[in-house]
């Protein structure tokens, strides 16, 4: 192994001389990381992920005394038989991407050593996601799954057990993986990969059409685990597609063509109206997005049951869970929101100390939460904490969600027609899943494809619906129907090109005169 020369190669264009000691470069931590990459590449070769010299892997040199962004990087070489690599074949890079140590050339027929062509893309995952390891796979399933729908910009799947192996996801979640277009040279993918990472803050992978996938995690174990789960899910999707089943819906039922959906939808409407023919042309709806309060669920359940439960339980919840990482994150988010409220002179805002006693901090959080609930604030920090409190209530059976009597039948009908149904609410995604998983009609989550909350934006802003429209990937935004009880939300959705209907339910607020929207009193009218 040779140390880098006076003009080291820079992966990301920022050339810096290595200052790490030769002793550290030749030490046990770096050596163990090199050996680990060799071992993993042999495993990945037999899985078909790095055959034909394709694919690559990089891992940061773990050292508790060094912050992750400053840790050294070990990277496999390019154009070599991955299953035959040895420790001495690896490159060692600085945190900025400069080569600090490179392998010596081997005799013919081996090619001259060259650092991985994936290097610039690996560095983006390190820089933008603080990753601890990145895997690039050429697995056949990761290639084919991008070819089934050549125009799709995303891979989506839900209700599969292995989704739980993907960071930040559960069984009922919809997993979304962005797809970028391939280029002739790996390095030319760098900008589009960076754009995908930025556009999809929750993703831990990016698919490259007709090529493969990049996967990262905070450690090599996390990256490897997720890589195995992603490949399993891609393989499952391909096999479901071969069987004519739709992997992106909760029940994985028969694939429905848009024409068949439109025809079935019209027939269902005619049948539901006892043979009354609607001579108007029905729009072919592919997706329905539902609000909760005043649309699927009485407003009174939220205001008279859920909110009081959260308000009355917040102190007890914080006492019991104070030391947990989840609750500390909730307090951190609330503290940041309260600081902003104080700067804007929001009524009821009380400073939350950052280094006070436990009792003092809890008292301040409780005061702020009570004021926020009273003001019906639609803010992420409050909704996240409420979701965690409600989870306890639903799990203990103290809470049972209420939906209107027409909701379960409509959800089942749309599901059978192949229409995908999503929820968009100011409540957190966790709270939405809890509500529909614990209703007076049982668990309705099997009919739902995904959930949106205020992390996509305020419900009264057009850009939020543009974000949802782009996430759902329809060809025409009018193929999405949004149902809400709030005029301003319907207006924002309409401005984004969605079709909008306003729900008229007991207890809902009044609408402006001449509002111009179709209204319904029951989902059976849709």
N, C-alpha and C positions, 0 to 999 in steps of 0.2 A: 504494500500500500504506500502510495506516494503522497506527500503533502502538496498542497496547491502551489503553483509557481507564483511569481511576482505579479502576474496578471490573471487572477482567477476568473473563471467563467461565472457570470451572474445569471441566475435563472430569471429573475424579475427585472433585470436591467439596472439594478442598483449595485454596482460593483464595490465591494468592500473587502479589505484584506482581513484574513482570519487572525484573530488575536487569541484564540483558545490555545492553551498549551498543548504541545505534542503529547505530553503525558496523559492528558485527559482524552485526547483523540484516540490514544492507544489503550485507554483504561477499560475496566470491566463493563461500565454502563454502555458505552458505545459498542463494545464487542458483543454484549448480550443482545442489543437491538439489531445488530447486523445478523446474528445467528437466528434471531426470531423471524426476520424478513425471509431468510433462506428457507426456514422451515415452513412458513406460511405459503410461500410461492410453490413449494412442492405440493402442499395440500390443494392449493387453488388450481394447479396444473391438472390434477386428477379430477377436479370438478369441472374442467373445461373452461375455466375463467381466464387462464393466461397461456393458452396453447399457441403454437406457431410464433413464439417470442413476443406475442401481444400481451397487453395488460401490464399492470405495474402496481407497486405498493410503496408507501412511505410511512415512516413512524418517527415521532419525536423521541429523543432520548430522555426518558423520564428521570428526573432528579428533583427530589423534594426541596433542595436548597435553591433551585432556580425556577422562577416563574415560567409558566408554560410558553408565553410569547417569546421568551429569551432562550428556550431550550434548543439544542442542536437538532438537526434533521438528518435522518438516514434515509437514503433513497436508492431503489434498485436501478440497475443500468438498463439501457435500451438495446433492443435487437439481440438479446441473448436467450439461450434456452433456460427458461425460468426454473424448470425443475432441477437443473444442474448447477445453479448458482451456489457460491460459497461465500463465507463472510468477507473474504478479501476482494470480492467483486463489487462491494457496495460503495456508494458515494456518501460522504459526510458534508453537510451544508451548514452554513451559519443560519441564524433565524431570518435573515434578510434574503437568503437564497444563494449566497456566494459559496462556491465549492471550496471546502477547507482540506478535503482529503479525497483522493481519487485512486482507483485501482491501477495496477501496472498492466501493461499490455501482455496478452498471452500469444503463444505461437499460432501460426496458421493451423487449422482453418478458422480460428476465432477472429472476430472482427475487432478493430481497435476499440478501446473502452469509450463509452459515451453515456452521459447521464440521461435519465429517462426523458423521452420527448414529452411526457406528461408533466414535467416539472413546473411550468408556468401555471398549469391548472391546479396542481397540488398546492402551490403557494397561495392561490386564491382562497382555497378552503382553510388553510392555516390562518391567513390574514383576516378573512371576513367572518369566520366561525370559530376561531380559536380552537381548531381541531387538534387532536392528539395523534391521529392517524388517518390516512386516506387510501382507499383501494380503488383501482381502476380495473374493471372486469370487462372481458369480451365474451362473457357467457352467452350462449346461443339464445336463451330465453330473454335476456335483456335487449337483444337485438331484434328478435322477431316481434316482441310485444309492441315495439314502436312502429311496426310496419302494418299492423292490422288496420289501423285507420291513419293513412298517410297525412291527413290534414290536421290531426289532433296535436295540440300543443301540450297536452297533459296525459298522464296515466292516472286513472282513478279506480279505486277498489274499496269495498266496505264489507263489513260483516264476515271477516275471515280471521281465524284465531291467530295467525302469524302476524297480523297487523300489530299485535301487542308487543312484538319484538322491535318495533320501530320507535325510536325515542319520541316521547310526547304523544303517543297514540294508544287508543284502547280498541276493544273489539267493535264497538258501535261507531267508531270514528270513520270518516272517509279519508283514506290515504291519498294524497295528491303528490305526484312526482312530475316536475316540469320536464318537457322534451325539447331539446335544442337540435338544430339541423347540423349534420355532419359536414366536415370540410376535408380537403385533400391532405392537409397537414395538421397534426394534433395541436400545435401551438396556436393555430388560427381559431381554435375553439375558445380561447381564453376569455375574450370579451363577452361572448354570448353566455358562457358558463357563469361569469361574474354577474351578469344581468339577471340570470335565473336565480342565483343565490340571493340577490337583493330583492327580487320580486316575490320570492317564496320564503319568507323568514322562518317558517316552521320546517322546511324540508331538510333532510340530511342526505339527499341524493339528487343527481341530475342525470337523466337519460340522454344519450346521444343517438339520434335516429340512424338505423342501419349500422350501428357501431358497437355500443356498449353502455356502460354506466360508471359514474363517479360516485362514491359513497364515503362519507366521513363520520367520525365519532370522536368523543372526547378522549378515548383511549383505543388501543388496538383491539381490545376485547369488544368494546362497543361497536367499532367499525366492522369487525368480523361478524359479530352477531347480526347486525343489521343487514350486512351483505347477504348472509344466508337467508334471512327472512325476505328480503327483496326478491332474490332469485326464486324462492319458493312461490311467492305471490305472482310473479311474472309467469312461471310455469303453470300455476293454477289457472290464471287468466287465459292463457293460450288453450289449455285443455277444455275449459268451460266454453270458450268461443268455438272450438271444434265440435262441441256437443250442441251448439246453437243456443247456449245460455249466456245471459248478460252478467258479467262479473261485477259490474258497477252498481247493481241494485242490491238491496238488502236480502231479497229472497233468491237472487241469482236465477230468476225465471227466464222464460224464452225471450230471445232477442226480438224486439218489436221494431219494424221499419216505421219511419215517420208516416207513410201513407196509411199503413195498417192502424197505427195509433189514431190518426185523424178519423178514419172510417169507424173504428170501434167507438171512438169518443162520440161521434155524431149518433151512432146507433144507440149508444147507452143513453144519450140525452133524449132521443125520441122515445125509447122504452120507458125512461123515467117519467116522461110526461104523458104516459098512457096513450101513446100513438099520435100525439100532437106533433106534426111535422114543422120543424123550423126551417123556413125557406132561405134563411140567411146562410152565408158561408162561414162555417166555424174555422177559426184559426187553428192550425195544427200545433197544439201545445205539447212541448216535450218536457217542460219542467214547471212545477208549481212551487212558489215560495210563500210560506205562510207566516204571518205575524202570530203572536200568542194572545196577549191581553185583548179581549174584546173580539177576537177572531176565532181561536180554537178554544179559548178558556175564558170564563167570566172575569171581568175586571175585579169583581168583588172577591174572588178567590185570592187574587194577588194582593189586593189592598187590605183585606180583612183577615187573611190567613197567613200568607207567606211573609209579607212585610212585618206584621206583628211578631211572628215566630222568630224572624231574624233579629228584630230589635230587642226582644225579651231574652234571647239566648246568646247574644254576642259576648257579654261579659263572661258567662259560664264557658262558652266555647274557647275564648282566649285563655282563660285560666287553665283549662285542661290540655290545651295544645300549644301553649306559649313557646315551648322549647323546639317545636318541630320546624323544619325548614320551610314547610308550606305556610305556616302561620307567620313566620318571620318575613317571608316574601310578601304576604298580604299586608302586614304592618308597614313594610318598606314602600309599597305602592300607595297606601293610604297617606303615609307621611309626605310623599312627593306631591300628591294631589292637594293635601291640606296646605302645604307651603305655597302652592300656586293660588289656592283660595284666599289665603291670608294676604298675598300680594294684590289680589283683586278685590279685597274687602268683602268677601262672601260672608253673608250672615250665618252665624253658628259655627264658623271655623275656629278650632282651638288648637294651638301648637301641640304637636306630638314630639316629646323630647327624644333625641336619638341615643342618649346615654343615661337616661334616668332609671329609677327603680321600676321593677316589673309592675307594681300596683299603679304607679303614676302613669306609665305608658298605657296600660290597659284602660284606665279611667279616661284618658284623653282620646283613645280610639273609640271607646263607647260613646262619648259625647259627640264626636264627629259623625259616627255612624247614625246615631239617632237624628241628628240635624239633617243629614243627607237623605235619610228615608222620609222624613217629614216633608222635605222639599221635593221628593220624588226625583232625585238626581239620577240621570242615565249615564253613569260614569263607570269605567272598567274596574277601577280599584274597589268600589263598593260592590259591584255585581260579583266580582271574584270571591270576596269574603262571604257575601250572602250565599253563593253557591256552595261553599264549604260548610256553612252552617246548615243549609237545607239538606245537604247530603246526610248529615247526622239524623235529621228529622225523618227523612224518608227511610233510612236504614232501620231506625227504631220503630217504624210504623206510626210515629206520631203524626206524620203528614201523609195525606193521599191527595194527589192532584185531581182536579175536576176538568173535564172537557165536555163540550156540548154534545148532546145525544147524536147529532148527525155527523160528528167528526169521524168516529171509527169506521163507519160504513163508507164514507167518502174516501178515506185514506186507503181502504181495502180496494175500492173500485178503481181508483187511480193507479194503484199498484198493479192490479190485474191488467190494466190497459197499457202498462209499460211506461206510464208517466212518472217521472222522478219527482219526489216531493222533498223539499228542504224547509228548514225553519230559519227565520231571521228575527231575532229578538234582542232587546237591550239587555236581557238577562244573559249571563255567561253561558258558554256552550255546555259546561258541566251542569248548570241549573236546567238548561233545556233538556238534556238527556235524562236528568233525574225526573223532571216533570212527566215526560212522555213514557218513561219507564215504570211509573208508579201512578197510573190513573185509575179512576173509578171504572174504567173498562179494561184494566189490565195493562200489560206492556205493549205499547204501540210503536216502539222503535223499529220494529221489523219493517214498517212501511216507510221509514224515513231514510233518505240517502245522505244527509249531512246537515250541519248546523252552522249558522253565521251569527256573530254577535258584534258588539261595537268595536272590536278590533279591526273590522273592515271599514268602520266609519259610522258617523252619526246617521240615524235612520231617516232624518229629514234632509239629508244632503244627497244630491244626484250622484256624486262621485262614489258613494257607497254602493249604489246599485250598478254602476259601471264596473266596479270591482267584482261584484257578484256575477254580473253578466259575463265578464271575462273568465271568471273561475269556472263557470258552468260550461263554457266552451260551445255554446250554440251558434249556428250559422247566422241566425236572425234573432235579435233581442226580443222581438214580439212573440217568439216561441216560449217565452217565460211569462207566466202569469203570477202577479204578486197580489195577495189578498191581505188587506189591513183594515183597521177601523179608523185610521187617522188620515185625514185629508192631506196634510202636508207630506206624509210619507208616500201616499199614492201619487201626489204631484211630482215628487222627486223621482219615483220609479218610472213614471211616464216620460219624464225628461230624459231618462237613460235609455228609452226605447222599449221598456217592458210594458206589457199589458197590465192594467191595474183595475181591481175591483174593490169596492169598499163594503166591509161587513157591517150590517146593522144588527146589533144584538141588544138585549135589555141591559140598560145601565151604561151604554156607550154614549160618548159625547155628541153634541149636535154638529151637523155639517153646514157649511155655508150654502146659501141659496144658489141655485144654478151652478153647482160644483162640477157638473159635466161628467161624472163617473157613473158607471153601472153599479148598482147596489144589490146585495143579496141579504136574505135573512137566514139562510141555511145553505150549507155546502151542497145540498141536494140540487140546488139551482145552478151549480157550476157544471 
